[in-house]
Amino acid sequence: MAETKSTTTTKTTDTSTGTRSRTKQLVVLAPLVSVRDAEGRIQYLYRGAELPKGTPQAELDRLQEMELIGEDDGTAVAGIAADPQG
């Protein structure tokens, strides 16, 4: 396993599967996202849902790049839920 550290979280990547574990849980920020799991199945997750453990790194990167998911710090989902346009 390779380990990388950033200022906000520690991430461990399993190089054999391409998945990573994380210390802070990622949650859905958009109203609805489709997430492809390690087996290639598509799951639909609503705002505030936690991303399944074992989600491939490439999928996490794709969703974060589009700002559809983010770390759950207790305020991200609450801020979006309060926005009637969100």
C-alpha angles and dihedrals in degrees: 000000000000119000128206127182131205132178095263106035146006116236127192118198122202101215093199094061103021091233128124138204120220138199095220117052118239116226136191113262097178122075091253136357135181114226125193111215128212091273092052096254118139119232124189115219129188128219111293095021117132116241112246117260111252095039106155116258092236090057092049090049091050094051094044092048089057090044091238093128135031144167116290105240093156095257107063097073094038091054093051094043089055091054108088090200092052 
